[in-house]
Amino acid sequence: MEAVRFTDVSKRFIIRHERARTFQEAALNLLRLRRVNGAREEFWALQNVSFSLERGRTLGIVGRNGSGKSTLLKLLAGTMRPTGGEIVAQGRVFGLLELAAGFHPDLSGRDNVFLNGAFLGFSRREMAARFDQIVAFAELEQFIDTPVKHYSSGMYMRLGFAIAVSVEPDILVIDEVLAVGDAAFRQKCFAALAAFKARQKTILFVTHDAAAVRRFCDEAIWLDGGHVRAGGAAPEVLAEYLTATGASHGGAIAVAGRPADPLARSQGDVTLLAVETIDEGGSPERHFVSGQPVGVRVRFRAARSVADVTIGVGVHRADGLYLCGTSTGAWGQRGHLAPGEGEATCWLGPLPLAAAEYTVSAAVWTAGAGPPVAPSHRLSQASRFAIRPPRKEQGGALVLTPSWTAGAARTREGESGASLAMPGPAQGYRPGVPADQARPADGFHARWRRSPSRLTMGEGDDEFLGAGWYPPEDLAPARPLDGRPAVAYLTQDEWTSTVGVTMCRPQHGAGTATGRLSVGGRLAGRFSLAVPALEPFTFPVEPVDETREVEVVLEIDGAMEPAAGGASDDRRQLGVAVHEIWLE
């Protein structure tokens, strides 16, 4: 059942330019070719926007500043009227838009609770029954009778959100207001939103936090200059948006300040349309086992007949480590393309990669050019796939098929010294044994160097991870837990006084994940976690007399079931996803 539908919705604003106040100012405006005498200019914030959202679904709205995101929410909330088109909302709508919207500054928090209830059609008696619940959730008992003009931005947000969840609207509209809350209250808000969603309520969510959209929203739309550039499943829309804006790192986390890739838009007659990984049968697939063949299909469009075309693909680990690359030009296969759409498939072969998440990039060169010349079009980290271990998790970046032989050392006088007994036949590759008959050795996990004081998941320090950790899969660079204790090894110096961990709920389910963190066998602190975006937690630790390696143990209180139909396709029992652990 549809909860929200926009059909060709447009919104126009009239911009009035300031009238010149003096003759000298009017003359300067004419010299600068500026409009004078109060000229009017049309600005279309939205143009022909169409989408629909089913009941109980969560929609993330992404786009640059000024793209029309807030205007869309205001139209749905009823604070603006569209210039054209049709908006249908099935049920009561409550909008958390600008801070202080809907509040009278001279009234107290108590009076504003009843005022907002009246706006929504609730009687004073109905709001009185909800009042204690609202005040307790907002944690404003001490200030509820203070005029709200004296409230901080965080206090405004607390009261507005508390009213929103208490009046049980059918459609909740949120525009970045949660960004002003402190970490503890954000946890509380997202836990309430999860329960809200579980009751089949509909949520529209505007944010610049890519991780929150990916983990919290079922669907997304990308607004650009008032138009819908893309719409559909949240991970796909977000990947397209981040690729185009050059703000992605592994397709998961936005990195502020990174310039857009100038080659993300085609500079020639050949445009890359899509990149996907496929299985041996040619079907799209995102999850493979170590040693399983992996194919990459690249779809493209040629605007005209083009000669000497080279297409290449590259594979990176989710942390950005470049693993391999190949192109048609490397095999002397510079192709000739006819006008229209086509596809090229590259079989990477059985990849001996360890359990982790990986990304695939694609590029095209024309006019006989090829690497290292810059391509005419590039899709960086356009597709992602996960490798799972064949049996046990394998340490390191590769899964090999080693074998061992051992005996006494040879000297000029013959054999002498100790020998190493090798029980049973060596497994894996052996001279004379066909490669397809060899199998990977059992997993072996060891620490080959001194442990760091700060450990970032997916950055190549896997040797310092003990039991309980799993590959990142489509949650890179964080690593999910399944309810078992997870162990990491860090160096604690004499001056260390704090342990920290940055983590989030990998997939936004109902309820709050709770757990504890221990250092060197001592409890450092407990945590409650509901936010789908990364949050830092810090706890004090006991000082030590000399530098030592300590075991840091992270435990959650039982496995957490993921929410059905969320953005992630990981369906294991998950707890929290950890990005970083450190001692300082």
N, C-alpha and C positions, 0 to 999 in steps of 0.2 A: 504494500500500500504506500502510495506516494505521500510524503509529508511536506515536501517543498518542491515547487516547480517554477522556474523562470522561463518565460517564452519571449524571445526577442526584446529583452528589457534594455532600455536606454535611459540615461540621465544626463541632462544638459544643464550647465551653469552659465550664467552671464557674468563676465568679468568687466567691471567698470573701472576704467583708468582715471586716475586723479586729474581733476581740472587744474590748469595752471593758475597760480594765484597772482602772478605779476606779469607785466609785458615782457620783462627780461626772461622769465622762466619759460613763457610761451615761445619766444624766439629760440632759446636754447633747445627746446623740445623739437622745433621744426628742423634745426640743424642736425639733430641726432636722429631724425626720422621717427620720432616717438609720436604716438597718438595723443591728441590734445582735445580740450573741450569736452572732457568726460566721455570719450569714445567707449563703445561697448564691444566686447569680444565674446564669442561663443566658445565654451569649453565642454567637450563631451567626456564626462568621467567614465561612462559605460556606453557601449554601443552594441546592440543586438546580442546581448548575453542570454544564452539558453543553457539550462541544465536541470536535472531533477535529482531528488534524494529520497530514498525509501525511508520509511519509519524505522527508528532504532539504529540508523547508521550515523557515522561521524564523518563530516566533510572538512578537510583542511583546505584553506584558501591561501595560496602563496603568490608572490610577485614583488617586484620592486616597489619602493615608496612612490606613491602617486599613480599606481596602476589601477586603482578603483576598488580595492578590497574593502575598505571601510565604508565606502558609498554603498556597495552591495549589501552589507550587513544593515546599514541604516534603512535602506529600502525595505528589507525583510522585516525589520523591527517596527516599521511604520512611522519612523521619525522623519522620513522624506517620502515624497511621491515620485514615481517614475515619470519621465517625459513621454515614454512610449513603451509598449509591450505589456505583458500580463504577469503578475506575481500571485501564486496560489500557495497559501500556508494552511495546512490542516491542523488546527488546534491553537492553543494559546502560545504566544511568542514572548520570551523575555530576553532583553538585550543587555549584555554587559559591554557597553561601548566606551565612550570616553569616561575617565574618572570624574566623578561627581555628577554624571548625567543622571537626571531624574531626582536629584537631591536639591532641596531648598537650603541655601547656605545659612540662613538665619534661624532655621528650625533645628531642634536637637536631633540626635540620632534616633531617639524614641519616636518623635513625631514623623521623621522621614520614613520609618518602617511602615507606619500606618498610611502615609501619603503614597508610597509605592504600591502598597496593597490596594488602595483605592484606584490607582491607575489600572491595575489588573482586574478590577471588578470584584475584589474581596471586601466583605463588610468589616467593620471595626471589630466585631466579635470574632470573626474568623482569623483576623490578624493577631488579636490578643491571645488566641489559643496557640499561635506559632511564635509569639514574641520571645519567650524564654529560650526556645530552641535557637532562634536567630542570634540572640545576644551571646549565648554560650558558644555557638560555632564561630562567631566573629571575634570572641575573646575581648569584648569591649564593655564588660560590666562596669568598669570604673568611669567610662567616658560616654555612656549611652545617653546621658542627659545634658551633654555638652553640645553647643551649636556645632554643626558639622563643618562650618567655615574654619574652625580651628583644628580639624582633622588633618593628619598627614595623608599622602597619597596611598600609603599602605593601609591606613585605617578606612579610607573610602572604599578601597578594593575589598577589604574584609567584610564590611557591612553590605556592600552590593552583592557579593557572592553568596553570603549567608541568606539574604532575602531570596536570591534566585533559586537556590536549592530547596528552600523551605516551601515556596509556593508551587512547586512541582509543575513548571510549564511543560507543554508538549514539545516545544522547540526552544533550545537554549542557544543564544548567539553570543560569542565571546570574541572581543577584539583586543588582543595583546594585554589586557589589563592584568593578567596573572604575572606578567613580567616584573611588576613593581612589588610583589610580595616577598617576604623573607622565605628562606629555604624550608623552614618547618611548616609554615602555613601553606606553601605550595604543595607540600606532601599531602596535607589535609585536603586541599582543593581537588587534587587529582584523584585521591581516594573517593571523594564524593562524586566526582564525574564518572568514575568507573561504576559506582553503584547506580548513578543516574542512567547511564547507558544500559546497564543490565535490566533496568525496568522499561526497556524499549523506548526510551526518549531519544530525540533527534538533536544532534549538536553540530553547529557550524563554527569553525575555529580558525581565526586569523592569527598567524604568528610568523616571525622570521626565524624561528628555531626549527631547522630542518629535521633534527633528530626527534623532536616532539611530534611533528607531522607524520614521520615515517612509523613511529611506534604507537601513536595514539589513534590515528585516523584510518578509516576504512577506505575512503576515497579522497581525491584531491582535484582541484582545478587550479590552473595557472593563468592568472590575469596579467596581461601585458598591454599597457596603453588603452585600457578599457575594453579590450577584446579577450576572449577565452582562447589562449594559445594551445592548451592541452587539458584533457579531463579523463578521469578513469581511476584505476587502482592507485593508491597513494605512492607506493614505491616507484612505479613506472613514471608517473607525472613528476615526482620529485627529482628523479634521476635526470629526466629531460630538462627540467628547469635549472638544476645545478650545473649540468653540462653546458647549457647555453650561456649561463651567467658566469661561468668560470669559478663558481664558489663551492665546488665539491672536492672532497678528499676521500677517495674510496667509495664515492657515491653515498656516503652515510652522514658525514658531519660537515656542516658549512664552515669554511675558514674565512674570517673577515679580512678584507683588504687585499685579497688575491685578485689580480686583474683578469678580465675575461680572456679566454683563449681566442686569439684573432683568427685562428683556423677552424673554429667551431662552426663557422658559416662558410659554405663552399666558395672558393675563389676561382673556380673554373667551370667547365661544362659538365663535370661528373659530380653528383651529390650522393653521399652515403645516407641511406635511409634508416637502416637498423642493423644491429649486431646481436646475434644470439648463439648460445652454445647448444649443440645437438648430440644425441646419443648415436649408437651404431646404426640404428634404423632410420636416422634422419629426423627424429622427432625432437622438439625443443625440450631441453633438460637442464636443470640447474644443480643437481646433486650427483656426484660421481664417487666411486671408490678408487683408492690409490691403484694405479696400474690399468684402469679402465680407459679405453680409447675415448678421446674428446674431439669433437668437431666444432668448427666455428663457421657460421653462415653469415655472409655479409650481403645485404641488399643495397642496390644502388639505382640511380636514375641518370641517364645520359640525355642532355638537352639536344644534342646533335650527334652526328657520327664523329667518333673520336678515335684516333690511332695512338699506338704506343702508350697504353694504360697499364699501370702497375698498382696492384692492391696488396696491402700488407696488414698483418695483425701482430699484436704484441700482448704478452701475458705478464701481469704484475701480481704480486701478493697484495693482500688488502692493506698492508702497511706501506705500500709504495715500492717495495723491492722489485726491480726489473728481473724477470726470470728468463724470458726468451722472446724471439720475434722471427718472423719469416715473411716473405713476400713472393708474389708470382715472378717478379723480376730476378730474384735469386736463382730461379730455375730457367731463366731465359724465356719466360712466358709473358712477354709484353703483349697485351691483348688489344684487339680492335673492337670497339663497342659501337653497336648500332643505336639509333635513337630509341628511347623508351626505358623501361625498368628491367632489371636483371638481378642475378645473384651469383656469388662465388662462394665455394665451400673449401675450407682448409681443414685437413685432418691432422691434428697435432700429434696423433699417435698415443700409445699408452703412457700417460704422464706419471712419472715416479715421484709425485708430490705428496708431502705429508698432509695430515688433516689441517685444513685452514680454509679461509675464503680467498678467492682470486678474482681478478677483474681482467676483461679483455678490451683492448683498444683496436681501432681500425683506422686506416688512412689510405688515401688514393693519390697517386702521382700521374701526371699527364705530360704529353709532349716529350716522351722519352726520358723524363727525369725520374730519379729514384733516390733512395737514401744514399748519403745523408742530406740531400737537398730537401728543403721543407716541402711537405705535401700540399696539394691544392685544397684538400678537405681532410679534417681529422675529427674522429669521435673518441675522446679520451675516456677510458674506463666506462665504456658504454654498456657493457654487459658484465654480469657477475655469476660466478659459480662456486660451489663448495666441494671440497674433497673430504671424504670420510675415510678413516683407516680401515684396512681389510679385516682386522681383528682388534688387537689392542691399539691404543694410541701410540704412535711412533714419534720419538723425539727428533728434533732437528727439522730441516726443511725438505729433505728427500726421503723416500722409502726405497732402499736398495735391496739387493739380493746377495748379501755377503756370505762367505764361507771362511772357515778357519782351518789351518793345518798347523801342527806344532810338533816339535821334537827336540832332541838334544842339539846344542850349538855345534857347528863344524869347525874344527881347527886343522892345522897342518898335519897333526898326528892322528886325526880322525875325530870321531864324535866324543864330546865330553860335556860335563856340566849337567844342570838340571833339565828335565823335560817336563812338558805340560801334558797331562793326560786329557784326552778329548773323548768324553763318553758319548757313544752313539755317533751316527753319521753326521757330517757337517751338512747344514741345510743352506738353501740359497743357491747361487750360481757356483758351478765347479767346471773346470775345463773338461770339455767333452760332453757336458750335459746341456741339451737344448734349453734356450732361455725360457720357452713357454712351459718347461717342466720345473723351473726353479720357482721358489716362493719366498716372500719376504721373511727375514728372520723375525723372531719375537721382539716386541718392543723393548727398548733399553733406554733408561732415563738416568742421566748423570749430570753433575755440575762440574764443568771443566775449568772454571775460573772463579775468582772471588765474586761473590754476589754483590749487586749494586745496592744503594740505599733507596733508589727509586726505580720501580719496575712498571713499564708501560706495556699493556697487553698488545701483542701483535707487532712489537718493535724488534723482534729477533732475540729476546731474552727468555725463550721458552724453557731453557735448561734450568731456570730457577723456579719453575712451577712444578709442584708435587701433585699428589692425588687430588681428584675432584674437579679438575679443569677439563673443559671441552673445547673443541675448535670453535672459532667465532661464527662460522657459517654466514648467514646473511645479517649478522648483527655486528660485523666488524666495525671498529677494532676491539669491541668489548667481547668478553667471553662469558657465556651463560653458565649458571650452576643448576644442578638438578636436585638440590636438597641435601646432598652429601657435603661434609666439610671440605673446603678447598684450601690447599696449603701453598704458600709462597715462601721463598727464602730470601731474606734481605740482610744487609750488614747494618748493625746498630753500633754507632760510635758513642764515645763517652758523653758527648754533649747532647745526645738525642733526648728529646722530651715529648715528642708528638708522633703519633702514627696517623696517617691519613689514607683515605680510600675514596676514589671518585667512581660512582656507580649509578645505575638506573634500573628500572624495570625493563627488561628487554622487550617484552610485549605487554601492552597495558591490559591487565586482567582486573577482575573485581577484587576489592580488598587491598590491604597493605602488606608488603613483605617486611617481616621483622627478623632480626638476627643479631649476632654478636661478633666482635672482632677480638682475637687474643694474640698477644705477642710474647713469645718465649714461655708459653704455658700460663700466662697471667691474663685475666680478662681486662681488656682496655676499655671497652664500651659496648653499648647496644645501639641499634639503629632501627628506624622505621622508614620504609621507602615505598612511595606510590607514584612518584613523578616519572614519566617515560623519558625525560631528558636527563642528562648526566648532572649529578649533584655531588659536591665534595663533603665528606664527613671527616672530622678530626677528633682524636681522643688523646689524653695524656698517657704516657708510658713510664715505667720505672726506669730511672737512670742506671747505667752500668759503670763499673770501674775501668773496664778496658774494652776495646773493640771486639765484637763477636758476631758470628752469624746466628740469626734467630729465625725461628719458624713462626710465620704469621698465618693464623688460621681464621678463615671466614666461614661462618655457619649461619644458615637461615633456619627458621623455626618451621620445618616441614616444607614439602614441595608445593609450589604454587601452580595451579592450573592456568594455562593461558586462556585469554578470552577467545571465544569462538568468533571466527570471521575477522580477526584483526589483520593488520597489514603484514605481519611476519608470517612466513609459511612454515616456521618451525613449530612442531606440535608436541615437543617433549614437555615434561613437567619442568617448568623453569622457576628460578627464584629471582636472582638479580644478575645484571651484566656489569662486570667490573672493567673500567678503562685503565685505572692506575692505582698502585699502592706505593706508599713512600713512608720513610722514617726521617724525621728532621728535628 
